[in-house]
Amino acid sequence: MSKKEKFDVDEEIERIARKSNINLRNSEYSFESQIKKLDKEIDKIMDRKVKEFDDNKKLTSDYLGIDYKQDTIERYREKLKKI
């Protein structure tokens, strides 16, 4: 048999194993990158929701803090009657 026809099984296994390891590492890096992107997006959404909650809470406290005087109520009643 000539050199080209010889087939070294151990060498072929090592070559395939190296290729598989490289592909596995690339997949791991890609997966970790996607997870980090998702974490950032989740954090951004959570921050926005907390801010919206705080804004809504402020609006509610402002509403509850409205000073209802008798003359204010009477003015509103008069306006409603005109409508």
Phi and psi in degrees as a GROMACS rama.xvg file:
@    title "Ramachandran Plot"
@    xaxis  label "Phi"
@    yaxis  label "Psi"
@TYPE xy
-83.917  171.971  SER-2
-64.562  -35.0034  LYS-3
-67.6495  -29.8557  LYS-4
-85.259  -15.2534  GLU-5
-70.7153  141.853  LYS-6
-127.866  113.861  PHE-7
-92.9111  109.231  ASP-8
-64.5976  -44.5016  VAL-9
-61.7456  -41.7352  ASP-10
-65.9452  -39.4701  GLU-11
-66.5951  -40.5007  GLU-12
-62.9121  -43.4755  ILE-13
-62.2044  -41.9699  GLU-14
-62.4093  -45.7187  ARG-15
-66.3891  -39.8262  ILE-16
-63.1523  -43.0895  ALA-17
-61.4611  -44.4589  ARG-18
-62.0886  -42.6858  LYS-19
-65.3493  -41.5379  SER-20
-63.0261  -41.9323  ASN-21
-63.2503  -45.8447  ILE-22
-62.6671  -39.5509  ASN-23
-63.8814  -44.8153  LEU-24
-63.4783  -43.192  ARG-25
-60.4422  -40.9311  ASN-26
-64.1159  -42.2988  SER-27
-61.8768  -45.224  GLU-28
-62.6653  -42.0622  TYR-29
-63.3121  -44.7366  SER-30
-62.5247  -46.196  PHE-31
-62.3883  -38.4971  GLU-32
-63.2755  -43.8184  SER-33
-64.6543  -40.1484  GLN-34
-63.5373  -42.4935  ILE-35
-62.6377  -41.6651  LYS-36
-61.841  -43.3572  LYS-37
-64.1108  -40.7788  LEU-38
-60.8694  -43.3912  ASP-39
-63.1503  -42.5803  LYS-40
-65.448  -41.2283  GLU-41
-63.7179  -43.5784  ILE-42
-61.2185  -42.0631  ASP-43
-63.7703  -43.4596  LYS-44
-65.9466  -41.6129  ILE-45
-62.8855  -42.0949  MET-46
-61.8126  -42.2334  ASP-47
-64.0315  -41.9076  ARG-48
-66.9056  -38.7843  LYS-49
-64.4534  -41.4624  VAL-50
-63.241  -45.2489  LYS-51
-61.6172  -39.76  GLU-52
-62.77  -44.8372  PHE-53
-62.1878  -40.9209  ASP-54
-63.0283  -44.7864  ASP-55
-63.856  -38.8042  ASN-56
-64.4135  -39.2173  LYS-57
-64.6628  -43.4848  LYS-58
-61.5379  -40.2686  LEU-59
-64.887  -43.6888  THR-60
-66.7152  -35.4778  SER-61
-64.217  -41.0407  ASP-62
-63.1676  -45.0396  TYR-63
-68.7691  -23.4117  LEU-64
-88.9352  4.00516  GLY-65
-65.3116  134.629  ILE-66
-84.6904  107.844  ASP-67
-92.8626  100.111  TYR-68
-98.9648  160.421  LYS-69
-62.6509  -39.5031  GLN-70
-68.1947  -32.2631  ASP-71
-65.2077  -43.6766  THR-72
-64.4001  -41.1305  ILE-73
-63.3781  -39.6141  GLU-74
-63.8443  -41.8344  ARG-75
-63.5209  -40.1926  TYR-76
-63.0605  -40.7751  ARG-77
-64.0239  -42.6316  GLU-78
-63.641  -41.4023  LYS-79
-65.0021  -37.121  LEU-80
-64.8497  -36.7201  LYS-81
-67.7973  -32.388  LYS-82
